């Protein structure tokens, strides 16, 4: 079993020494590092760390936010590690998924994350329903207005193709086909 550390700082100005020291004190024998925003999906140091880990190893971070872009991303990453037989440990939050208590705490984090996503989804649905009740319709405005459709029909009646009529009224041919079929 190897303890593999991962450190990340967001900008080039920041110094990862604090994280390196904490990971070394935690017993990490190998350390991977990134200087990139946590929002970025392409973090080469993290990719190398994940590729390096073997079954029985433990990925150690200084804080939870150093690993995940968001709570759902963090949960997804730790679940993928668990599926490979790799543990996870956060030094600051004292979470260690190699122990039953650590797994419980992490699953509680996951449940809270799922609860948060469900609440957001519920609020979004309620907002859309309220807007619909007020007569507002979501989505993009139609490209083919009634005026453009009327002009396109006149051009089609003169013998132009749908492609030519669409070009003249400045809409895409697919949008014009759909508008013609709707009416």
C-alpha positions in Angstrom: 0.0 0.0 0.0 1.4 3.4 -1.0 0.2 6.8 0.1 0.1 9.0 -3.0 -0.2 12.7 -2.6 -1.9 15.2 -4.9 -1.4 19.0 -4.4 -3.0 21.8 -6.4 -2.7 25.6 -6.4 -4.9 27.8 -8.5 -2.4 30.3 -9.8 1.3 30.5 -10.6 1.7 33.0 -7.8 0.6 30.6 -5.1 3.1 28.3 -3.4 2.2 24.6 -2.9 4.8 24.2 -0.1 2.1 24.1 2.7 0.3 21.2 0.9 3.6 19.4 0.1 4.7 19.6 3.8 1.3 18.3 5.0 1.3 15.5 2.5 4.8 14.5 3.4 3.8 14.6 7.1 0.9 12.3 6.3 3.4 9.8 4.9 3.0 10.2 1.2 5.8 8.5 -0.7 4.9 9.9 -4.1 3.6 13.4 -4.9 1.8 14.8 -7.9 1.1 18.5 -8.4 -0.9 20.9 -10.5 -0.8 24.7 -10.9 -4.3 25.1 -12.4 -7.8 26.3 -11.5 -9.9 23.6 -9.8 -12.6 24.3 -12.4 -10.3 23.0 -15.2 -11.0 19.4 -16.3 -7.5 19.0 -17.8 -5.1 18.7 -14.9 -2.1 16.7 -15.9 -0.8 16.1 -12.4 -4.1 14.7 -11.3 -4.2 12.5 -14.5 -0.7 11.2 -13.7 -1.7 10.5 -10.0 -4.8 8.6 -11.0 -2.8 6.6 -13.6 -0.1 5.8 -11.0 -2.5 4.5 -8.3 -2.8 0.7 -7.9 -5.2 -1.4 -5.9 -4.6 -0.9 -2.2 -3.0 2.5 -2.6 -4.5 5.7 -1.0 -4.8 9.0 -2.7 -4.1 11.8 -0.2 -5.0 15.5 -0.6 -4.6 18.4 1.8 -8.2 19.5 1.5 -11.2 18.2 -0.4 -11.4 21.2 -2.7 -7.9 20.4 -4.0 -9.3 17.3 -5.8 -12.8 18.0 -7.0 -14.1 20.8 -9.2 -17.4 20.5 -7.4 -19.0 18.2 -4.9 -20.5 15.9 -7.6 -17.1 15.8 -9.4 -15.4 14.9 -6.1 -17.9 12.2 -5.3 -17.6 10.8 -8.8 -13.7 10.8 -8.6 -13.7 9.0 -5.2 -16.3 6.5 -6.3 -14.1 5.7 -9.4 -11.1 5.2 -7.0 -13.1 2.9 -4.8 -14.2 0.8 -7.8 -10.5 0.3 -8.5 -9.8 -0.6 -4.9 -8.0 2.7 -4.2 -8.7 4.6 -0.9 -9.0 8.3 -0.4 -7.9 10.5 2.4 -8.2 14.3 3.1 -5.8 15.5 5.7 -7.7 18.7 6.8 -11.2 17.2 6.9 -9.9 14.0 8.5 -11.8 11.8 5.9 -10.3 8.4 5.2 -12.4 6.1 3.0 -10.2 3.1 4.0 -12.0 3.1 7.4 -15.8 2.4 8.0 -16.2 5.8 9.7 -14.4 7.6 6.8 -16.7 5.9 4.3 -19.7 6.9 6.3 -18.6 10.6 6.4 -17.9 10.6 2.7 -21.2 9.0 1.9 -22.9 11.7 4.0 -21.1 14.3 1.8 -22.4 12.4 -1.2 -26.0 12.4 0.1 -25.8 16.1 0.8 -24.5 16.7 -2.7 -27.4 14.6 -4.2 -29.9 16.5 -2.0 -28.5 19.8 -3.2 -28.8 18.7 -6.9 -32.4 17.5 -6.3 -33.3 20.9 -4.7 -31.9 22.8 -7.6 -33.7 20.6 -10.0 -37.0 21.0 -8.1 -36.6 24.8 -8.0 -35.9 24.9 -11.7 -39.0 22.9 -12.5 -41.1 25.1 -10.2 -39.7 28.3 -11.8 -40.5 26.9 -15.3 -44.0 26.0 -14.3 -44.6 29.4 -12.8 -43.3 31.1 -15.9 -45.5 28.9 -18.1 -48.5 29.8 -15.9 -47.8 33.4 -16.6 -47.8 32.7 -20.3 -44.0 32.7 -20.8 -42.5 30.0 -22.9 -38.8 29.0 -22.6 -36.4 28.4 -25.3 -35.1 30.3 -28.2 -37.2 32.7 -30.2 -38.3 31.1 -33.5 -36.0 32.0 -36.4 -38.8 31.8 -38.9 -41.2 34.6 -38.0 -44.8 34.8 -39.4 -43.6 37.5 -41.8 -40.7 35.4 -43.1 -42.9 32.4 -43.4 -45.4 34.4 -45.5 -42.7 35.7 -47.8 -41.1 32.2 -48.1 -44.5 30.7 -49.1 -44.9 33.4 -51.8 -41.4 32.6 -53.1 -42.3 28.9 -53.1 -45.5 29.6 -55.0 -43.3 31.4 -57.7 -41.4 28.1 -58.2 -38.3 28.6 -56.0 -37.0 25.6 -54.1 -37.1 25.6 -50.3 -33.3 26.2 -50.2 -33.6 29.2 -52.5 -36.6 30.6 -50.6 -34.7 30.1 -47.3 -31.7 32.0 -48.6 -33.9 34.9 -49.8 -35.6 35.3 -46.4 -32.3 34.6 -44.6 -33.2 31.5 -42.6 -31.8 28.0 -42.7 -33.5 25.5 -45.0 -34.1 23.1 -42.1 -35.8 25.8 -40.0 -38.0 26.7 -43.0 -38.9 23.0 -43.6 -39.9 22.7 -39.9 -42.0 26.0 -40.0 -43.7 24.8 -43.2 -44.6 21.5 -41.6 -45.9 23.1 -38.4 -48.5 25.2 -40.3 
